[in-house]
Amino acid sequence: MVAFHASALDGVARNPALPTPLLLRLLAFDGGGDGPPRDALQRAGLPEPAVVVILAHPNPGARIDFAMSARAEPAQRARLADDLSPEVRAAFAHGPEWRGPRTTVAPLPDDVCARLLDDPAPSVRTALLDSPHLAPSFVASLATHRDPAARRSATRAWEILAPGEQSALLADPDPEVRRAAASWECRRDAHVTAGLLRDPKSAAEALRRGLLHRADAERCVAERTHLAALAENPSLPTDLVERLAVDPDEAVRLAVSLRPELGETRRMAIDFTVGDFDRGDVEWVRDGLTDPEVLRRAATSAHPLLRRTAAQSPHLPPDLVRLLARTEDPLLENLLSVHHPDTPEEVLMRVYARLGGTFSAWMAETHPRFPREGLAARYADHPDGNYRRLAVRDPAATPALIERLSHDPAVWTRQAAAGDPRLPLHRLREALHVPELASSAGANPALPEDEMAAVLNRAGVPRRTERRLS
């Protein structure tokens, strides 16, 4: 297949105006063994006839792509539970590997997960237990499962397990299950913590989170055992916290500076250093991203890592968003633009200007609050093509301007113009045959249906292939 024909086909696959008959024809396509374009398989709101075609597709790769779609409804994906291919069932059990920070993936129904956990293929069972998309109710239901790996996964739902289930897991015959259960129980039981400290595999985590006997804490300080982890421990006695606050190890001092009980004056008196690219995932703040009090403490702190962690909350109130937007911290601005629905326009523009061409800039540009009005007047003649591309976003941009930008020296600007429905039809038809514009032109919702059909024809997609699946 000629390269630009394939590119145009990929564009048509994601075109929101693609009519169902052409979608069905495209989904039945074998693609020379590669299957249909992934964008066709992972479209949002697939109609029932399209799902039927995908489920019956002879290429397992097509079914795998559908199994891992973040846009498919759980009930649609659930019909893959009986797929003949264990690779397909494993992909379905794990679910989408990547999702955007603003995308949520609905979990599969508990009864479907239970069937997958009894699947004859070990790869399917492992994929399910590794999935980040499981409902807490299902995870908790694994506490009494016959498979030790399932019982180990159940400990992730520790806080909602019944006391009897917790006790059973702490006494489980499998050592890995016992260790996983103890890593949760140690937060409230110093005796359990002491046992974990004797195990090299669990010592560091126990020192970070476990309830400590003073003698164990003093011994670890004296022996300098995992001090950075120990410095985070909520139960560490105050005098030992003060000792670690002046420790010669900078990582230890930084860990102390992040403790939740410290007042702002004491926190900022500690000698610590934060790098420009240290993201900040402070656990007590991350666990409180929906707690107004935690967010206020973190966002109003002078500590960069507390502010950066708070910036990852979509629940920040308006006054804290405005406060963080004035901090002149580029990384914080990046995080705010990714996670908060009300990030100010000026922050989004600064992120875009600073990081054009990167993922963060793309997240800023696709933010609902990214500016649109006035961009054509400001940027259509800008010397930087990355800015000229913004002119296409302006609802006031004329068809003549869009056509002009479709000839721009910068390829990203040309591509943005080729995908805009205001592009005159004659230029849109031309763009379908230009290698670097074919994909954008194919995705243009103004592309007539007969032109979409012609793209399928030129790419070698057979007509009426759905009959072959019947």
Order of alpha helices (4+ residues) and beta strands (2+ residues): alpha-alpha-alpha-alpha-alpha-alpha-alpha-alpha-alpha-alpha-alpha-alpha-alpha-alpha-alpha-alpha-alpha-alpha-alpha-alpha-alpha-alpha-alpha-alpha-alpha-alpha-alpha-alpha-alpha-alpha-alpha-alpha-alpha-alpha
